[in-house]
Amino acid sequence: MIKLQNIGENDFKQLINAIPDARFLLQWAGPKYTYPLDVAQLKDTLKKTNGEQPSFKVFKAIKADSSDAIGHIQLMDIDYNNSSCILGRVLVFSEYRGTGLAKELVNCAVEYAFLTLALQKITLNYVWKLGGYSGRGISIVQGNTINGTWSYDSSDNNGGTLTAQLQ
């Protein structure tokens, strides 16, 4: 069981240490950050979390039975008018990989976006070529099943966009 907490400057060192090289950073964050990841870049991101309707929510994931941080996740480009955001920069620290916590981390962020922020659409952008995909997606949010449509668009031939839409 995990819970999300807002990230603070005291958490930067652990996140920076989890990024071993430029390739990993690009895979995790896309081109928005440059290697080596540093405090200044993270402070710039943290500035976007301020205000009544911040454009970013940046979380660390904490094991509920301890104070151990197990990873990191962001809701980005939050658009309150269109009720949407981008889910990204999902990272489970190496010592917790293979334990199923990534799925729980994503579910917590989806729950936060849909229930706390009252958003209706979450998009996941990625840069891996997977071929076309579309199907039904189901997310479990506070014990209720929320059916949504998941679709994959690879029209740019460089990656694609996976979108979840509540119905």
N, C-alpha and C positions, 0 to 999 in steps of 0.2 A: 504494500500500500504506500502510495506517495502523495504528497501535497505540493502545490505550487506556491512559491514565495517570490515577491519582486526581487530582482537582482540588485545588489548595491556595489559600490566601489570595493568593498571588502571581499567580494566574490571574484573580482577580476583575475587575481593571481591564479586561482585554480582553473579557471576557464582558459587563460593564456597557456598554462602548462599542459593542457589537454590537447593542444594543437601542435603536433610534432614537426610538420613541414608545410611547405607552400601548397603541395598537391592536396593534402588533407584539408587545409583551410579553404581552398577553392571548392572542393567537394562539399564541405560543410556549409559555407557561407556564400558561395558564388563570388562574383567579382567586387562586391561592396567593400570587402576588407582586403588589405595587402599584408603579405608575410614580411616580417614576423608580426603577428597580432600584438597590439600593445594597448596600454591604458588609454591613450588619447583616442584611438578608434572606438573603444568601448564606451568612453565618456560621451563621444558624439552620438552614439546609439542611445545611450541612457537619457540624453537631452530630449529625445523624441517621446519619452514616457511621461513627460510633465503635462500639466494642464487638466482641465475638466474632461476633454475628449482627446486623449493622447493618440498619436498615429501609430505608436508601437506599445506593446506590452512585452517585457523581457523578464522571463522567469528562470529561477533555478528550481530544480525538483529535489525535494527533501524526502528521505524515508520517514514515514509517519511515526515509526517506533523509535526514531533517533533524530539527531540533528545533522546527520550525514547528507551532504549534497551528492546526488547520484547523476545529475545531468543538467541540461539547459534546453530551453525552447523559446521561440519568439512568435508573437502574433504581430505581423507587420502590415504597413499600409492600411491601417484600419480606416474604413470609410463608413462613417456613421449614417450618412445620407443614403448610401446604397446598401447598407447593412452587410458589408463584406470585409474580408481581410485575407491576408496571405499567411499561411502557417509555414514556418520554416526554421532553419538553424536548429534542428533537433540534434542533440548530442547526449549520448549516455556515456559517462566516463568509463574508461576501459575496464576497470575492476568490476563493473556492474553489467557489462555486455553479456548477452546470452542468457539472461535471467527473465526475460519477458517484460522488463521495465520500460522499454521503448514504447511498446504498445500502450501501456498504462500512462506514460507521459503524454503521448499524443491524445489519448482519450481525455485526460485532465484538461489539456489545452482546448480541445474541441468543446468540452462541457463548459469551460469558462467563456469561450467565444459565443456559444449559442445561448447559454442561460444567464450569465452575468452581464455580458455586453449586448445581449439580445440581437446578435447578428444572424443572418439567414444563409450566408454563403461563405465558405472557406475554400481557398484555392491553395494548392501545393504546387509550386514550380520546381522543376528539376532539369538537369542537363544530360541525363542518360538517355540514349536511344533505345527504346523498348519495343517499337512497333505500335500499331494502333491497339487501344484497349477501351472497352466500355462495358459497364455492367451495373448491377445493383449494389449499393453499399448500405451497410447497417452500422450505426453507431449506438452504443449504449450510453445513455446520459441519465444519471441519477435513477438508475433502475428502470427507466422507460426506454423502449425501443423507438428510435427515430429513423424512419426510412428516408433515404435520400438517393439521389442519382449521382453516381460517380462516372465521369467521362474523361477520356484521354484524347488530347489533340496534339498531333506531332507534325502539323503542317509546316513548321519552320525547319524541319529536318535536322535540328541541332539539339533537340530535347523535346520538352513538351510541358503541358499543364494538366494536372489532375485536379478536378474540381468536384467539391461536394456541395450539393444544393438540397436544403430541406424541402420536403413536399408536404 
